[in-house]
Amino acid sequence: MRIAIVQYGVLHDRFDELRSGGPETYYAQRYSVDYVAELAERHEFVGVCGVLNDESSESALTDTLFSVCIPRDSKGGVDSKEVIRRLEEWNPDRLILQAPIRPILKWALKHNIDTLPLLADSFEERGLRYRYRAFRLAQLLSNPRIRAIGNHNIPSCLS
């Protein structure tokens, strides 16, 4: 199985330090990094794509675990085109999407990639523009190919 993960934050920035006993910068960070490393031990390929950072970087952490950082686009947002280009190189059959990025979700659905959205977002804004974007995201998340959606806590799930 080939797994791709798209997330905020860069795996290779913390991987070696945490695996050698260094301190966590947020709760359960070590658990998360170890879990991804265990996935890579059990599967053909795991690629982790971190978004919204300042500089491009990448690292082969093990024979089957790769990490890249895709910098912000010219407007300061997620460079979806570059993320999708990298996903196409990796050719995953599973995607764990840890951010509500519609172009990436649309790409995965179009290419029949089983996708698990694991969001760490709340959806509380009330403006018309925001509500329209949330409606479009909800339409994508309602696709039958999306079997489950997770979020980081109950109030965020309800929102």
N, C-alpha and C positions, 0 to 999 in steps of 0.2 A: 504494500500500500504506500502511496505517495501522499504526504500530508503537507499542506501549506497553512501557516498561521499568519494573519495580518493583525498587528497590534500597535498600540501606542507604546513607545519604549523600545530599546534595542537590546536584544538578548546578549550579544557578544560583549557588550559593555560591562556586564556583571557576571557572566558565566564562570570564568576562571576564578575570580575572587570569591564568589559564593561557594563554589565546589571545593575550595581550599580552606573554608571555614571563616571567610570574611563576613563583615556585618551586613545585615539586610538594610535596604533604604526604605522599605515599606513592609507591612505585615504579610507574612507567608510568601515573601519573595523567593526564599530558598526552596520552599516546597514547589512553587511554580516552575522554577528553573530545573529542579531535579525531575519533575514530572515530564517536561518536554524532552529532557535527555533520555529518560526511560522510554518515551515514545520512539525516539530515534533508534534505540537499541533493538526495538521489536519490529521496526518497519524498514522498508527499502530506503525511504528518504523522508526527512522532515526539514522544511525550510521555514524560517521565521523572518517575516518582513516587518521591520519597525518603521513607523511613519511619523512625520511631524518633527524631525530633528533638523539640525542646522547643516550637517555635513554628511556626504555619502560615505559609506564604509561597508565592508563585508568580511566574513570570516568563516572558514570551514572549521567548526568546533570539534567534530569527530568525522569519521568516514561517511556517516549518514545524516549528520546534523549541520545545517548551514544557516547563517544569520546574515541579513543585509539590513542596511539603513537607507531608506529613501528620503532625501531631504524635502522640505516644504516646496510647494510650487511658487511661482512668482507672486501669487496673491497671499501667500502665507498659509495655505491650506494643504490638504493631502494631495499629492501628485498621483492621482488615480491612474493616469496613463502609464506612468513609469512603474507603478505597482503591478498593473495588469501585464505590462511587458515582462516583468520578472516572473509573475505567475505562469505566463505562457512558456517561458524557458523551463520552469520547474515541472510543468505538466502534472499538476496534482490531480488525484481522484477524490480527495477530501479537502475541504477548506474550513478552517476555524476562523471566523471573522469577529474580532474583538472590538469592532468599532462600527457604527452605523453608516457605512460608506456606500451609498447607493450605486455608483458606477461599478464598484467591485462586486457587489451583490448581483447586479444585473448581468455582469460578465459570467459569473459562476453559474447562474441559472441558465443562461444561454448555452453554456458549454456542458450542461448536465453534470455539474460537479456537486456532489453531496456537500451541503453547507450547514454548519452549525454556527449561528450567530450567538456569541457569548458577549453581551454588551456590558459596558461599565458606564452607562449613561442614564440620566434621568430626563424625562420628557415633560417638563413643567411650563415652558414658555407659552404665552397665550396669544401672541401677535398673529395676524393673518398669514404673513409670509412663513412664519415658523409652522403654523398649523398645516399649511399646504405641503411643506417639506415632510412633515411628520405623516401626513396622509399618504404621500407617495412612497415613503419608506414602509408604511403599514401594508400597502398594496403588494410590495415585493415580498415582505415577510409572510404574507398570506398565501404565497405560492405553495402548492402541494409538495414540492420538492423540499421545502423547509419543514422538517418533521418536529423540531423543537427549537425553542429560543430561550436562552438563559440571560439573566441579568444579575448584578452584584448584590442586590438586597430586595426584600419584598416590596417596599414602597416604589423602588425603581421599576420592578416588574409590573406593578399595578399601573404606573404612569405610562 
